[in-house]
């Protein structure tokens, strides 16, 4: 009987991972469609949305919706593409998980065509609606116009979307000389 329960638990984890991965894909679709109401399905009521560069800092669903409403006002067409998602479940709570999402986005912002390489460090929580994001931190390898891409990629200042040139959030090894702690925890 113990084997059956372990197998059921393992199957449940696979189903949960699949639901979280659906959530991640739906995030991109909701962003691309500027679906303001869909944001409430993505994030818990007490979620936080931040960015490594400090541009985003929203806590609670109303603040997150306001942040995205401001973004939707300056964005035209976009295409958010998820490349992969690593999910780890909490050992002590089957309703909690963490994840890292790799992605890129093609974005029209204030009539400028931009491209971005993004990572999201997430925390997920199972709620009555299913899995939702309870914490999301965005970071960028680059966020530049298509015209600047070639020159920006060989520079440390690869975030150029805000009217200035900023050091990219990753690869952290290039910025700090060491791999990030979360990778070391993952591979150990």
Buried (B, 14 or more C-beta within 10 A) or exposed (E): EEEEEEEEEEEEBEEBBEEBBEBBBBBBEBBBEBBEEBBBBBBBEEBBBBBBBEBBEBEBBEBBBEBBEEBBEEBEEBBBEBEEBEBBBEEEEEEBBBBBBBBBBBBBBEEBBBBBBBBBBBBBBBEEEEBBBBBBBBBBBBBBBEEBBEEBEEBEBBBBBEEEBBEBBBEBEEEEEEEBEEEEEEEE
